[in-house]
């Protein structure tokens, strides 16, 4: 709810029409007819627009400011504290460097954050503005990761073999509304994928897309996560489940699945072990206890120390 109020506050306080420092003298009669006035524009590398609001991941991003005419003097950008109070963060601006005709100015700024999903302003000062902020550009900094809790089960195939199923669960806790355990609560979920391997994809390197050929996959762009494999024979399988939000924050879950039965003479069954990412050469460590679900029904965020 706090995040929703913060976003509404950003929308209430700022327009996404970026008005530059253009001459205020009206054109003479006949001048400018049929022409569209062009203002100052701001572009932040790797940003995305979702429902009319601009989002960017926490960290360093290139800021490009384009003016309709050459700028006399310097240009600087400031990033406000990401707490919703919009105070300029310190006295030192981000130096922006011009192109040959001094209309496009570029520099790199760090988008910090005090909470997982907060709002900042990018304020631009230029020589044309006489050291006044000629543009205020609101941006939401997303340092939170998408999440899901996924049940892994098995079904008998109609003739022979077993199908492994993956499905994000719904939390049905008593006295609370049902909650789908699959979401990204800031910029929103952009995609998910389930990739299945019939050999250990981490026995040679930590990138399964390089070291092992998958035998199947599912993907989607919205919750819930629902995936079903083809009919499989008994053996040990590995699943890599990846969720990505709109600004590129990524969550990866790992599962080792021991499949038994054949779906005809014996019922299909699975033992599921969840994995945790580790540094090379281990890559992934596997839990000793079995589980019915992997992942978690909770959001995690990078926060400053």
N, C-alpha and C positions, 0 to 999 in steps of 0.2 A: 504494500500500500504506500509506504514512504517513497519507493521508486516511482510509482505512478504519479504521486503528487509532485515529485521533483520534475518529472517530464512535463506535466501540465504547466508547472511554473515556468519552465523554459519556453514553452509555446506561448504562454501569456505575455512574457516579458520581451520576446524578440521575434521579429519577422524574418523570414528567410529571403526577403528581397534586399539585396545588398546594394545600397546606394553609395556611389562613389563621390569623389570631390569634383563635381562637374561645375562649370560656370553657371551662375544663377541668373545672368543677364538673358532676358528672353530673346529669341531669334528675331531678326527683322522679318517683315512681311514677306511671305513666300519662301523663307528659308526653313529647312527642316521638315517641310511638308512631305509626308509619306516616309520619313526616316524614323527609325526607332532609336531612342536615346540609349547609349551603352554606358554602363557604370563600371565600377571596380568589381572584379570577381576574385574569389578566393577558392583555391583547390587544395585539399589535403590528401596526400597520397594514401591509397588503400582505404579511404573512407567509403561508406555506403550510405545510401538514403533509404530509410525504411519508414513508411507512413509519413513522409514529409519531414522527417527528422534525420539529421546527419549523425552517424555513429563512426567511431574509430577505436581501434584497440589501444590499450595502454602502451606507452613506449614512444620511441622516436619516429617521427613521420616528416616527410618533406612538405613544406607549405609553399605554394606558388600564388602570388598576387599579380593580377593582370590589370593594367590601367588603360584607359582609352587613349591616353596621350603620354608622351615622355614626361618623366618626373624630374623636377629640379630638386637636387638635394638627395638625402638618403631615405630609405624605407626600412621600417622595423615592424616586427609583429610581437605581440605579447600574449601569453596564455594565462588565463586567470586560474586561481585555485579551483580544483575540481571538487567543490563542496556545495555548490549551489549559491555561494555568496558573491561570486563574480568579481572578487577583488583582483586587481592586477598582481601577478605573482612576482614580486620583487621589482627593482628599479632597472634591471638590465633587459633590453629587448633582444629578440632574435634577429641577428643581422641578415638581411635579405640582399642578394646580389643580382644586379640587373643584366639583361641581355644587351645587345648592341645598341638598340634604340631606346633603352631604358623604360620600356613599357611592361616588361615581365620581370618580376623580382622573385627569387627563390632562395629558401634557406631551410634548415632542419630544426625542429623544435620538439621538446620532450613533453608528451601528454601524461602528466602524473595523475594520481588518483588517491583519494583517501577512503573511498568506499568502492564496492565492486562495480556500481553502475551510477556514475555521477555526471554532472554537466559542467562544462567550461565554456568560456568565450575566447575566441581569437580576436584580438584587437589589433588593427593595422594603423600605423602612423606613417605619414609621408610628408615630404616637403610641400606638397600642394595643400596639405591640411594645416600647416603652421603648427606642427607638434600636437595636433588634436587627433583623437582616434576617428578616422574617417569611415571606418566600417567595423561593426561588431558581428562576428560570425559565431553562432551558438553550435556547440558540438557535444555529443554525449560520449564519454569515454567508457568503454566496455572492457573490464578486466575479469569478467566472470565466464565460466565454462558451461557448455551444455551438459545435460545429465540425463540418465535414464536408469531404471532398474528393469532388467530383462530376464524373464523366465525362459529357461531352456528345457525343453521336454522332447518327447519322441512319440511317433505314431506308427502303427503297423501299416505297411503298404498293402494294397488290395490283393496282390498276387504273392510277392515275396520282397523281403528287404524292409528297411526302416527309414522313416523320414524324421530328421531333426528339425524342431520348430523353435523359433525365437519370437518372443512377444513381450513388449513393454507392459508392465503390470499397472493396475489401478489400485491405489491405496484406498481401502474401504474401512479405515479405522472407525471404531464406534464413536458416535456423537460428533463426527466431523464429516463434511461433504466429501464425496468421492473425488480423488485427485489422481490424474494420470501422471505416472512417474516417468515423464519424458518431456523435457522442456529446455528452453533457454530464456531466462527472465529479463534479459536486457535487450540486445539487438535482435534476438530471435534465432531459432534453429534454421540453418540453411540447407543442411543435408545430413543423411546418415547412411551407413553402409555396413553390411555383414559379409565378410569374406571367409570362406571355409577352405581348409587345407587337410589333406590326408597324410601329411608328413610334418614333422616339427619345422616350422618356418623360421625358427630362431637358432637352429643348431650350427649354422655357419656365419650368420650375420644378424644384425638387429633390424634390418629392413625386410619384412616378409615379401614385399612386392618384388624384391631382387633375388632372394635366396630360395624361393619355393613357388611352384606354379599352383595357383588356386584351382579347386575343382568345382567351385560354384560361388555365387554371390547374389545378394539382394541389395537394393538401394531405394531411397526415397528422399523427399524434401520436406516432410512434415511428420509430426507424431500422429498416431502411434507407430512404433516399430513392429512390423509383422513380416516374418520371413520363414520360408519352408524349403528344405532341401529336396533334391531328388531322392529316390530310393537308394539306400546305401547298405553295404554289408558291414558286419561287425568289425570293429577295429577302433583305433584311437584317432580322433580328429581334433583340429585346432581351429578356433574361430577368432577373428580380429574384428571388433565392432568399433566403428569410428563415427563420432558426432562432430559436426563443425557448425559454428554459428556464423552470422552474417558478416562479422568483421574478421573471421578466420581463426578465432579461438577454437582449439581442438581437444576433444576428450577421446581416449582410446581405452576400450575394455578388452580383456583377453580371457579366453576359455579353452580348457583342455577337456574334451568330451570322450569318454570311453563308452562305446556303443556295443551292446550285447544283444543276442537274439537274432532271429532271421525273419520274424513276422509271419512265419507259416508254421513251423514245428515248435517254435518257442517265441514267447512274447518279446517285443523289443523293450529295451531298458537302457538308461544312460546314467553314468556317474559324471558329475560336472565339477571341475576344479577351476577356481578363478586364479588368474595370474596378475602379477604386479610388475610394471616396467622396472628394469634394473640397468645398470651400466654394462657396457661390453666387458668381457665376452659372454656374460650370463644372459643379458638382454631381458629375460622375463623369469621371475621366480614364481613357482606354483604353490598354492596352498595345499596343506596336507589333508584338510577336511573337505568333504564334498559339500556342495550347495545346490539349491534349486534355482537361484537367481544370481546374476552378476550385476555389477554397477551399484548405484545408490540413488535413492529418491531424495537427493539433496543437492543444492547448488554449492559449488566451490568457487572462490574468487582469489586472485592475487591481490594482496594488500601490502602496503609499505610496512617495514619493520618498525 
